[in-house]
Amino acid sequence: MVVELPKPQFFEVAGKEIYIGGPRPQLRESEKLVRHTSSICPECYRVLPAILVERDGAIYIRKVCPEHGEYEDLYWGDSELFRKAMRFEVKGRGIYPPHTSLKAPCPFSCGICEAHWNTTALANLVVTNRCNMDCWYCFFYAERMGYVYEPSLEEIDRMIDLMLKEKPAHGNAVQITGGEPLLRDDIVEIVKLLKRKGVTHIQLNTEGVAFLEKPWLMKELREAGVNTIYFSFDGVTPIANPKTHWETPYILDLARKSSMTSLVLVPTVIKGINDREVGDIVKFAAYNIDVVRGVNFQPVSLTGKMPRDQRDKYRITIPDVIKRIEEQTDGQISRDSWYPVPFTVPISQFVEAVTGKPKLMLTNHPACGMATYVFPVFENVDGRREVRFIPITDFVDVEGFYEFLSEKTREIMEGGNRLLVLLKVVSKLSSFIEREKQPPGLDLIKILRRILIKRNYEALGEFHYKALFLGMMHFMDLYNYDIQRVIRCDIHYFSPDGRMIPFCTYNVISDIYRDKVLREHSMSFEEYERKYGSGKVGPSMKYKRDIKKLESSELYLKTYEPFMDKIRFKKGG
């Protein structure tokens, strides 16, 4: 049974009529209502009431379109972890000045309008839609889009200003992305431009194979100001990671030679494809911790029109990946080790209270992501170098520290002396850390004291070079779309038309946002090649690998030595 709402209204955006309202989804037997929210129809984008329900230990989202019927999808695969994440929900402070006015219901006034709750924590800068690969699951490259998008340095300059003007506190992290950013001949100049503009943290999102053709480029990018390379890495076997398996050893070798000691492995996790290798991905990162700072898992966003059975086949959520990591690390990295991103808010609030200056708050929706830090410990087992993991939660009372910082922030806000309160916090650190359980060679109390007193990039860097960061970010799709998550989004895309667009509107409602924006600021293949030369688009510029040659080197064998049995098994060798 459904309850009909009054006749819905509609509005127009990008030439489309979008309707508002529909039947309220109803609870079924053996279900528990978790919360009300709103969503959109995957077919017509109608803005719909939606509910999150708990059933059989998981969280589902349900909505009903009057024209296209009911849609239900898995939202979070573990209701207990969902409740834990939502305990740390924090409302954001909004953004000033907004970039657009609120002319239509969210998510159709992006971005960013006055209804948005967060400033930009990480800004994605698309510098090209050209790519030297054509992966089966990707639709975001020039040949499929039918045009080339590459903003000029002048356009990039103006776009960066959008982020830097945001108040009360703007982010200072930009991820250069694509397409494949390394195809830009002026990629080094783009990095230098960001540094001149005052961007303090520059990430480069790449599959990295162009580094093999231009081995000098990584060092130039590091010297120009790239802090971190977000490196596509979907597994240790070629079946799980057909994109970069063979090239990875050589890219890591270049990183060592280029002093690029801050790579983050970025696996897109797809159920039935590579979810059996998430534990090995963490181990691989640990074996290469001299250049790898972390792993940022991304459960797949199911783009395009997809029937329910296909969604069930590939759908995997944050708790599902966390459980697999627990199982595949023999319980060393347990599900209890993970916390949602807003868990960091008391640290930002405390630093803001101490300094009297607005600080960026990561108040995005708790369902967007979870994270932890682990410390690898290496041991010799039967002549083999084995790794085990000690999560930070094994020796730090993180929730006790969370409550303590919140209390001390309130003390300052109520008139307490900033310096004295800071000294109280520094002196109390040891009560939250069990020294005897720390990994060998780690003095976390000393590191945290430096972070709290110096509050600079170098102090934080000391911690990050001791630990291995594990993150989990699940970008939405049309089936699990939760508008409450969009309102709180803090990962935004620069747009050359003077907007900052939240990730899950830019890419999910792509025909209204990403594709429309890029097309309006694009050029045809013919125009592009007249301007920049032939061979820049199309089959001739695609990467071609020599697998036998790549597999035959000692570097390849050494890099994958801990996993060679699995690689041979998967290949049938």
C-alpha positions as CSV (number, residue, x, y, z in Angstrom):
1,M,0.0,0.0,0.0
2,V,1.3,3.5,-0.9
3,V,0.0,6.9,0.1
4,E,-0.4,9.3,-2.8
5,L,0.9,12.8,-2.5
6,P,-0.8,15.9,-4.1
7,K,-0.2,16.5,-7.7
8,P,3.5,17.1,-8.1
9,Q,5.1,20.3,-9.4
10,F,7.8,20.4,-12.0
11,F,10.7,22.7,-13.0
12,E,13.0,22.9,-15.9
13,V,16.8,22.4,-15.8
14,A,19.1,22.0,-18.8
15,G,16.1,21.7,-21.1
16,K,14.6,18.9,-19.1
17,E,11.3,18.9,-17.1
18,I,12.0,17.5,-13.7
19,Y,8.9,16.6,-11.5
20,I,8.8,16.7,-7.8
21,G,7.0,14.2,-5.5
22,G,5.6,10.8,-5.6
23,P,4.2,8.1,-3.3
24,R,5.7,7.6,0.1
25,P,7.4,4.2,0.3
26,Q,6.0,2.0,3.0
27,L,7.6,-0.3,5.5
28,R,7.2,-4.0,5.0
29,E,6.9,-6.8,7.5
30,S,10.1,-7.5,9.4
31,E,11.6,-4.1,8.4
32,K,12.6,-1.2,10.7
33,L,12.5,2.4,9.6
34,V,16.0,4.0,9.9
35,R,15.3,7.5,8.5
36,H,13.4,9.5,5.9
37,T,15.4,11.1,3.1
38,S,14.8,12.0,-0.6
39,S,16.2,10.6,-3.8
40,I,15.6,10.7,-7.6
41,C,14.2,8.3,-10.1
42,P,16.9,6.6,-12.2
43,E,14.8,7.0,-15.3
44,C,13.3,10.5,-15.2
45,Y,15.2,12.2,-12.3
46,R,11.9,12.9,-10.5
47,V,12.7,14.1,-7.0
48,L,11.1,11.4,-4.7
49,P,10.6,10.8,-1.0
50,A,12.7,7.9,0.1
51,I,13.3,5.8,3.2
52,L,16.2,3.9,4.6
53,V,15.1,0.6,6.2
54,E,16.9,-2.1,8.2
55,R,16.3,-5.6,7.1
56,D,18.3,-8.8,7.7
57,G,21.2,-6.9,9.2
58,A,21.6,-4.4,6.3
59,I,20.3,-1.0,5.3
60,Y,18.3,-0.5,2.1
61,I,17.0,2.6,0.3
62,R,13.6,2.5,-1.3
63,K,11.7,5.0,-3.5
64,V,8.6,4.8,-5.7
65,C,8.3,6.7,-9.0
66,P,4.6,7.1,-10.2
67,E,5.7,6.5,-13.7
68,H,8.6,4.0,-13.4
69,G,7.7,2.1,-10.3
70,E,9.6,1.1,-7.2
71,Y,13.4,1.0,-6.8
72,E,15.2,-0.6,-3.9
73,D,18.9,-1.0,-3.5
74,L,21.4,-1.9,-0.9
75,Y,22.6,1.2,0.9
76,W,24.9,-0.2,3.6
77,G,25.7,-3.9,4.0
78,D,25.9,-3.8,7.8
79,S,23.3,-2.1,10.0
80,E,25.5,-2.2,13.1
81,L,28.3,-0.4,11.3
82,F,25.8,2.1,9.9
83,R,24.6,2.9,13.4
84,K,28.2,3.4,14.5
85,A,28.9,5.8,11.6
86,M,25.8,7.8,12.2
87,R,26.7,8.4,15.9
88,F,29.3,10.9,14.5
89,E,27.0,12.9,12.3
90,V,27.7,16.6,12.4
91,K,25.8,19.4,10.6
92,G,28.1,21.6,8.4
93,R,28.3,25.4,8.6
94,G,27.3,26.2,5.0
95,I,29.2,28.1,2.4
96,Y,29.6,31.8,1.8
97,P,29.4,33.2,-0.8
98,P,27.4,30.6,-2.7
99,H,28.3,30.2,-6.3
100,T,24.7,29.7,-7.5
101,S,21.2,30.6,-6.2
102,L,18.7,28.0,-5.1
103,K,16.3,27.9,-8.1
104,A,15.3,24.2,-7.9
105,P,15.3,21.5,-5.3
106,C,18.6,19.7,-4.5
107,P,20.4,18.3,-6.5
108,F,19.3,20.5,-9.4
109,S,20.8,23.9,-8.3
110,C,24.4,22.8,-8.1
111,G,26.7,24.3,-7.4
112,I,27.3,25.4,-4.9
113,C,24.0,26.9,-3.7
114,E,23.1,28.4,-0.3
115,A,21.4,25.2,0.8
116,H,24.8,23.3,0.7
117,W,26.2,22.5,4.1
118,N,30.0,22.3,3.4
119,T,32.8,24.2,1.8
120,T,35.2,22.3,-0.6
121,A,37.6,19.9,1.2
122,L,39.0,18.5,-2.1
123,A,38.5,20.0,-5.5
124,N,38.7,17.9,-8.6
125,L,40.2,19.7,-11.6
126,V,39.5,17.9,-14.9
127,V,42.3,18.9,-17.2
128,T,41.4,16.6,-20.1
129,N,39.0,13.9,-21.2
130,R,41.5,12.3,-23.5
131,C,42.9,8.9,-22.3
132,N,45.5,6.5,-23.5
133,M,43.3,3.6,-22.4
134,D,39.7,2.5,-23.1
135,C,38.6,0.5,-20.1
136,W,35.3,-1.3,-20.5
137,Y,33.7,0.2,-17.4
138,C,34.6,3.8,-18.2
139,F,32.6,6.2,-20.2
140,F,34.5,9.4,-19.4
141,Y,37.0,9.7,-22.2
142,A,37.1,11.6,-25.5
143,E,36.3,8.9,-28.0
144,R,33.1,7.9,-26.2
145,M,32.1,11.5,-25.5
146,G,32.7,12.7,-29.1
147,Y,34.7,15.8,-28.2
148,V,37.8,17.0,-26.4
149,Y,37.7,19.0,-23.2
150,E,40.9,20.7,-22.0
151,P,40.6,24.0,-20.1
152,S,43.3,26.6,-20.7
153,L,45.7,27.8,-18.1
154,E,43.7,31.0,-17.9
155,E,40.4,29.1,-17.2
156,I,42.2,27.0,-14.6
157,D,43.5,30.1,-12.9
158,R,39.9,31.5,-12.7
159,M,38.5,28.2,-11.4
160,I,41.0,27.9,-8.6
161,D,39.8,31.3,-7.3
162,L,36.3,29.8,-6.7
163,M,37.7,27.5,-4.0
164,L,40.0,30.1,-2.5
165,K,37.2,32.5,-1.9
166,E,35.0,30.1,0.0
167,K,34.2,30.9,3.7
168,P,34.1,30.3,6.6
169,A,37.2,28.1,5.7
170,H,38.1,26.9,2.3
171,G,40.0,23.7,1.4
172,N,43.5,23.9,0.0
173,A,43.7,20.5,-1.8
174,V,43.2,20.0,-5.5
175,Q,43.2,16.7,-7.4
176,I,44.2,17.0,-11.0
177,T,42.2,14.4,-12.9
178,G,40.8,13.4,-16.3
179,G,40.8,11.4,-18.6
180,E,44.5,10.9,-18.2
181,P,46.1,14.1,-17.0
182,L,49.6,13.1,-18.1
183,L,48.5,13.5,-21.7
184,R,48.6,17.3,-21.2
185,D,51.8,18.6,-22.6
186,D,51.7,21.4,-20.1
187,I,50.9,19.2,-17.0
188,V,53.9,20.5,-15.2
189,E,52.9,24.1,-15.9
190,I,49.4,23.3,-14.5
191,V,51.0,22.1,-11.2
192,K,53.2,25.2,-11.0
193,L,50.1,27.4,-11.5
194,L,48.3,25.7,-8.6
195,K,51.4,26.3,-6.4
196,R,51.5,29.9,-7.4
197,K,47.9,30.3,-6.5
198,G,48.6,29.0,-3.0
199,V,47.3,25.5,-3.2
200,T,49.2,23.6,-0.5
201,H,48.2,20.0,-1.4
202,I,48.2,18.8,-5.0
203,Q,47.1,15.3,-5.9
204,L,47.5,13.7,-9.4
205,N,44.9,11.1,-10.3
206,T,46.5,8.8,-12.9
207,E,46.8,5.2,-14.2
208,G,50.5,6.1,-14.6
209,V,51.5,4.2,-17.8
210,A,52.5,7.5,-19.5
211,F,55.3,7.7,-16.9
212,L,56.9,4.7,-18.7
213,E,57.0,6.6,-21.9
214,K,58.2,9.8,-20.2
215,P,60.4,8.5,-17.3
216,W,61.6,12.0,-16.4
217,L,58.1,13.4,-15.9
218,M,57.5,12.1,-12.4
219,K,60.5,13.9,-11.0
220,E,59.5,17.1,-12.8
221,L,56.0,16.9,-11.3
222,R,57.4,16.2,-7.8
223,E,59.7,19.2,-8.1
224,A,56.8,21.4,-9.5
225,G,54.7,20.6,-6.4
226,V,52.7,17.3,-6.7
227,N,52.3,16.0,-3.2
228,T,50.5,12.7,-3.8
229,I,49.8,10.5,-6.8
230,Y,46.4,8.8,-6.7
231,F,47.3,5.6,-8.6
232,S,44.8,3.3,-10.1
233,F,45.4,-0.2,-8.7
234,D,42.6,-2.8,-8.6
235,G,44.4,-5.9,-7.3
236,V,47.6,-7.9,-7.3
237,T,46.6,-10.3,-10.1
238,P,46.3,-9.4,-13.7
239,I,42.7,-10.7,-13.7
240,A,41.7,-8.3,-10.9
241,N,43.9,-5.4,-12.2
242,P,44.1,-5.6,-16.0
243,K,44.7,-1.8,-16.2
244,T,48.0,-1.5,-14.3
245,H,49.2,-4.9,-13.1
246,W,52.2,-5.2,-15.5
247,E,53.2,-1.5,-15.2
248,T,53.0,-1.1,-11.5
249,P,56.5,-2.4,-10.6
250,Y,58.0,0.1,-13.0
251,I,55.9,3.0,-11.8
252,L,56.9,2.2,-8.2
253,D,60.5,2.1,-9.2
254,L,60.2,5.5,-10.9
255,A,58.6,6.8,-7.7
256,R,61.6,5.7,-5.7
257,K,64.0,7.3,-8.2
258,S,62.0,10.5,-8.3
259,S,61.5,10.9,-4.5
260,M,57.8,10.6,-5.1
261,T,57.2,9.0,-1.7
262,S,53.5,9.6,-1.4
263,L,51.4,7.3,-3.6
264,V,47.9,6.3,-2.7
265,L,46.6,3.1,-4.3
266,V,43.0,3.6,-5.5
267,P,41.1,0.3,-6.2
268,T,37.6,0.4,-7.6
269,V,36.0,-2.6,-5.8
270,I,33.5,-4.7,-7.7
271,K,31.8,-7.7,-6.2
272,G,32.9,-10.9,-7.9
273,I,35.7,-9.1,-9.8
274,N,38.3,-8.1,-7.3
275,D,36.7,-8.1,-3.8
276,R,38.7,-11.3,-3.0
277,E,41.9,-9.3,-3.3
278,V,41.2,-6.3,-1.0
279,G,43.4,-7.8,1.8
280,D,46.2,-8.5,-0.6
281,I,45.9,-4.8,-1.8
282,V,46.5,-3.7,1.8
283,K,49.5,-6.1,2.1
284,F,50.9,-4.9,-1.3
285,A,50.7,-1.3,0.0
286,A,52.6,-2.4,3.2
287,Y,55.4,-4.1,1.2
288,N,55.9,-0.8,-0.6
289,I,55.4,1.5,2.3
290,D,58.6,3.4,1.4
291,V,56.6,5.1,-1.4
292,V,52.9,4.1,-0.7
293,R,51.1,6.2,2.0
294,G,47.8,4.5,1.8
295,V,44.9,2.8,0.0
296,N,41.6,4.5,-0.8
297,F,39.1,1.9,-1.7
298,Q,36.1,2.9,-3.8
299,P,33.2,0.5,-3.9
300,V,31.9,0.7,-7.5
301,S,29.3,3.2,-8.5
302,L,26.9,1.4,-10.9
303,T,26.5,3.9,-13.7
304,G,24.0,3.6,-16.6
305,K,20.7,1.7,-16.7
306,M,21.1,-1.6,-14.9
307,P,18.4,-4.2,-13.9
308,R,18.1,-5.3,-10.3
309,D,19.8,-8.7,-10.8
310,Q,22.8,-7.0,-12.3
311,R,23.0,-4.5,-9.5
312,D,22.9,-7.3,-7.0
313,K,25.7,-9.1,-8.9
314,Y,28.1,-6.2,-8.7
315,R,26.9,-4.1,-5.7
316,I,29.3,-3.9,-2.8
317,T,29.1,-1.3,0.0
318,I,31.6,0.1,2.5
319,P,30.8,-2.4,5.3
320,D,31.1,-5.3,2.8
321,V,34.6,-4.2,1.8
322,I,35.6,-3.7,5.5
323,K,34.4,-7.2,6.3
324,R,36.4,-8.7,3.5
325,I,39.5,-6.8,4.7
326,E,38.9,-8.2,8.2
327,E,38.6,-11.8,6.8
328,Q,41.5,-11.5,4.4
329,T,43.9,-10.1,7.1
330,D,43.0,-12.9,9.5
331,G,41.1,-10.4,11.7
332,Q,44.1,-8.1,12.2
333,I,42.2,-5.1,10.7
334,S,38.8,-5.6,12.3
335,R,35.6,-3.8,11.4
336,D,35.9,-2.1,14.8
337,S,39.0,-0.3,13.5
338,W,37.0,2.0,11.2
339,Y,35.4,5.3,11.8
340,P,33.5,7.7,9.5
341,V,35.1,10.8,8.1
342,P,33.3,13.3,10.5
343,F,35.0,11.6,13.4
344,T,37.9,14.0,12.6
345,V,35.7,17.1,13.4
346,P,36.6,17.5,17.1
347,I,40.3,17.9,16.0
348,S,39.4,20.7,13.6
349,Q,37.1,22.3,16.2
350,F,39.8,22.2,18.8
351,V,42.5,23.7,16.5
352,E,40.0,26.4,15.5
353,A,39.3,27.2,19.1
354,V,43.0,27.3,20.0
355,T,44.0,29.5,17.0
356,G,40.9,31.6,16.7
357,K,41.0,31.0,13.0
358,P,38.3,29.2,11.0
359,K,39.3,25.6,10.0
360,L,38.0,23.2,7.5
361,M,35.5,20.8,9.0
362,L,35.0,17.4,7.3
363,T,31.3,17.3,8.1
364,N,30.2,15.2,5.1
365,H,27.6,12.5,5.5
366,P,28.9,9.6,7.7
367,A,27.7,7.1,5.0
368,C,30.1,8.6,2.4
369,G,33.2,7.1,3.8
370,M,35.1,5.4,6.6
371,A,38.8,5.2,7.4
372,T,41.5,4.0,9.7
373,Y,45.3,4.0,10.2
374,V,47.3,0.8,10.5
375,F,51.0,0.1,11.2
376,P,52.7,-2.7,9.3
377,V,55.1,-4.9,11.2
378,F,57.3,-7.2,9.2
379,E,58.5,-10.7,10.4
380,N,60.5,-13.5,8.9
381,V,58.3,-16.6,8.7
382,D,60.0,-19.8,7.3
383,G,62.4,-17.7,5.3
384,R,59.6,-15.4,3.9
385,R,59.0,-11.8,4.8
386,E,55.5,-11.6,6.1
387,V,53.5,-8.6,7.3
388,R,51.0,-8.2,10.0
389,F,49.0,-5.1,10.9
390,I,48.4,-3.1,14.1
391,P,45.4,-0.7,13.7
392,I,45.7,2.5,15.6
393,T,42.6,1.5,17.6
394,D,44.5,-1.4,19.1
395,F,46.6,1.0,21.3
396,V,44.7,4.3,21.2
397,D,41.4,5.0,22.9
398,V,40.2,7.0,19.9
399,E,36.6,7.6,21.2
400,G,37.9,8.7,24.6
401,F,40.2,11.2,22.9
402,Y,37.3,12.3,20.7
403,E,35.2,13.1,23.8
404,F,38.1,14.7,25.6
405,L,38.9,17.1,22.7
406,S,35.2,18.0,22.4
407,E,35.1,18.8,26.1
408,K,38.3,21.0,25.9
409,T,36.9,22.8,22.9
410,R,33.8,23.7,24.8
411,E,36.0,24.9,27.7
412,I,37.8,27.4,25.4
413,M,34.5,28.5,23.8
414,E,33.2,29.2,27.4
415,G,36.1,31.5,28.1
416,G,38.9,29.2,29.1
417,N,42.5,30.3,28.4
418,R,43.6,28.9,25.0
419,L,47.2,28.2,26.0
420,L,46.4,26.6,29.3
421,V,43.8,24.3,27.7
422,L,46.2,23.3,25.0
423,L,48.8,22.4,27.6
424,K,46.1,20.3,29.4
425,V,45.5,18.4,26.2
426,V,49.2,17.8,25.5
427,S,49.9,16.7,29.0
428,K,46.9,14.3,29.0
429,L,47.8,12.5,25.7
430,S,49.5,9.6,27.4
431,S,46.3,8.6,29.1
432,F,44.7,7.7,25.8
433,I,47.7,5.6,24.5
434,E,48.9,2.2,25.7
435,R,52.7,2.5,25.1
436,E,53.4,-1.2,25.4
437,K,51.0,-2.0,22.6
438,Q,52.5,0.5,20.1
439,P,54.3,-0.9,17.0
440,P,58.1,-1.2,17.5
441,G,59.8,2.2,17.0
442,L,56.7,4.3,17.2
443,D,56.3,7.1,19.8
444,L,52.8,8.3,19.0
445,I,52.7,10.6,22.1
446,K,55.7,12.5,20.9
447,I,54.3,12.8,17.3
448,L,50.9,14.0,18.5
449,R,52.4,16.6,20.8
450,R,54.3,18.0,17.8
451,I,51.1,18.0,15.7
452,L,49.1,19.9,18.4
453,I,51.8,22.4,19.1
454,K,53.2,23.1,15.6
455,R,49.9,22.5,13.7
456,N,51.8,22.5,10.4
457,Y,52.1,20.2,7.3
458,E,55.5,18.9,8.4
459,A,54.2,17.7,11.8
460,L,51.3,15.9,10.2
461,G,53.7,14.4,7.6
462,E,55.7,12.7,10.4
463,F,52.6,10.7,11.4
464,H,51.6,9.9,7.8
465,Y,55.1,8.5,7.0
466,K,54.9,6.1,10.0
467,A,51.3,4.9,9.3
468,L,49.4,3.3,6.4
469,F,46.1,5.2,5.7
470,L,43.2,3.0,4.7
471,G,40.2,4.9,3.4
472,M,36.8,3.9,1.9
473,M,34.7,6.3,-0.2
474,H,31.5,5.1,-1.9
475,F,30.3,7.5,-4.6
476,M,26.6,7.2,-5.3
477,D,24.7,6.2,-8.4
478,L,21.1,6.6,-9.5
479,Y,19.9,3.6,-7.5
480,N,21.3,4.4,-4.1
481,Y,21.1,8.2,-4.5
482,D,20.5,10.0,-1.2
483,I,20.1,13.7,-1.5
484,Q,21.1,14.2,2.1
485,R,24.5,13.0,1.2
486,V,24.7,15.5,-1.7
487,I,23.8,18.4,0.6
488,R,26.8,17.6,2.8
489,C,29.3,16.7,0.0
490,D,32.7,18.3,0.4
491,I,34.4,16.7,-2.7
492,H,33.6,19.1,-5.6
493,Y,34.4,19.6,-9.2
494,F,35.7,22.9,-10.7
495,S,33.5,24.1,-13.6
496,P,34.7,26.7,-16.1
497,D,31.3,28.4,-15.9
498,G,32.0,29.6,-12.4
499,R,30.5,26.8,-10.3
500,M,31.8,24.1,-7.9
501,I,29.7,20.9,-8.4
502,P,29.4,18.1,-5.8
503,F,30.9,14.8,-7.0
504,C,27.7,12.8,-6.9
505,T,25.8,15.3,-9.0
506,Y,28.6,16.0,-11.4
507,N,29.1,12.3,-12.3
508,V,25.8,10.7,-11.5
509,I,23.4,13.2,-13.1
510,S,26.0,13.5,-15.9
511,D,23.9,14.6,-18.8
512,I,22.8,17.7,-16.8
513,Y,26.2,18.5,-15.2
514,R,29.4,16.9,-16.3
515,D,28.6,16.2,-19.9
516,K,26.8,19.4,-20.5
517,V,29.5,21.5,-18.9
518,L,32.3,19.8,-20.8
519,R,30.5,19.8,-24.1
520,E,29.9,23.6,-23.8
521,H,33.6,24.2,-23.3
522,S,35.0,21.6,-25.7
523,M,36.3,21.4,-29.3
524,S,35.9,18.8,-32.0
525,F,38.6,16.2,-32.7
526,E,39.4,18.0,-36.0
527,E,39.7,21.3,-34.3
528,Y,41.9,19.9,-31.5
529,E,44.3,18.2,-34.0
530,R,44.5,21.3,-36.1
531,K,45.5,23.2,-32.9
532,Y,47.8,20.6,-31.3
533,G,48.9,18.2,-34.0
534,S,47.7,14.9,-35.3
535,G,47.7,11.6,-33.3
536,K,46.4,13.3,-30.2
537,V,43.0,11.5,-30.3
538,G,42.0,8.1,-31.4
539,P,43.5,4.6,-31.7
540,S,47.0,5.8,-32.5
541,M,47.5,7.4,-29.1
542,K,46.3,4.4,-27.1
543,Y,48.8,2.6,-24.9
544,K,50.0,-0.8,-26.2
545,R,51.8,-3.1,-23.7
546,D,54.3,-6.0,-24.3
547,I,53.2,-8.4,-21.5
548,K,56.0,-10.9,-22.0
549,K,58.6,-8.2,-21.8
550,L,57.0,-6.6,-18.7
551,E,56.7,-10.0,-16.9
552,S,60.3,-11.1,-17.7
553,S,62.2,-8.6,-15.5
554,E,63.6,-9.2,-12.1
555,L,61.8,-6.0,-11.0
556,Y,58.4,-7.5,-11.8
557,L,59.2,-10.8,-10.1
558,K,60.5,-9.0,-7.0
559,T,57.5,-6.7,-6.7
560,Y,55.0,-9.4,-6.9
561,E,57.0,-12.1,-5.0
562,P,54.7,-12.3,-2.0
563,F,51.7,-12.9,-4.4
564,M,53.3,-14.9,-7.1
565,D,51.4,-18.1,-6.2
566,K,48.1,-16.4,-6.6
567,I,49.2,-14.7,-9.9
568,R,50.2,-18.1,-11.3
569,F,47.0,-19.7,-10.1
570,K,44.8,-17.0,-11.6
571,K,46.7,-17.3,-14.9
572,G,46.4,-21.1,-14.8
573,G,50.1,-21.6,-14.6
